[in-house]
Amino acid sequence: MKKLLIAAALILFLGLIAFIWWQRGLAPADKNNNTPKIFVIEEGSGVRQIANELKKQGLIKDQIVFFLLTKKLNLDKEIEAGSFRLFPSMTAEEIAKELTHGTLDIWITIPEGMRAEEIDEILAKDIPTYDESWGPLLEENEGYLFPDTYLIPRDTDISQIIKTMRDNFDAKFATLNTSKTDLSKEEIVTLASLIEREARHAEDRPKVASVITNRLDIGMKLDIDATLQYALGYQKDEKRWWKGSLTNEDKAINSPYNTYRVAGLPPSPISNPGLASLEAAVYPANTSYIYYITDKSGTNRYATDLEGHQANIEKYGL
């Protein structure tokens, strides 16, 4: 009987300690501190990482209690990425609930090779202040809307978004040694926009760049599908901007972007390239390639003459 009493007392004691620990962890980190702090959650952050950062910034008392609380309230899967205005005087539960809504800023990811209209669709979906007037302004900046992940204020306007993307572009472009090429800045960006659409793998970018520059040097038409896809615009039946299979009729359309008819680079960029494609435009591989095809696996096959090009077409079933 004595052992049972001791065990019961021990259980009660441990329960009391756990209760005190839990209640302490739920309490505000500093109930008298109403100074706001901007807390940022990056895309892909887990609850453990978020809890540790909240503790580090003095917003909660106990990261383990916070972690368990989000599980208990089923909030762990609802926490959003973005920035939040939090106070040390908030309880752990108030902070947990705040992190599930009402971000001050929103994470937006712009993949490489998108055209302005595709970026417009992303902004329309994710930015509360979006307006249809944004589309034409984005199109005016085609090629310079640098692909990256941005933390954008919920109440932003298009001028600020474009400035943020263009400032990022300028910073990346400044890292290039453009003395290595005779191309102008506009031509570099236009060439990079073609490379971005034509090269699926990193190792192909300099090689695709070499094919394009080799053709430009001898005055040969580029015959690039991506430029024609850009000219054709949105495909309602395919529900996408880049048409899948091009026909001979497509290749005959009258457009300055139709490089099957018009020699030289198109008049402006056809997509928004990343740094690797900009680098390839400035530093193309030193090859004699004039032709390439992309096989069914997405691998590029290169040739220095028409005979080799035809052999690649037959070999890879295109």
Helices and strands as residue ranges (DSSP letters): H 2-26, E 37-41, H 47-56, H 63-72, E 82-86, H 92-98, E 105-109, H 116-126, H 134-140, E 149-153, H 158-173, G 178-180, H 185-198, G 202-204, H 205-217, H 225-232, G 250-252, H 275-282, E 291-294, E 300-303, H 306-315
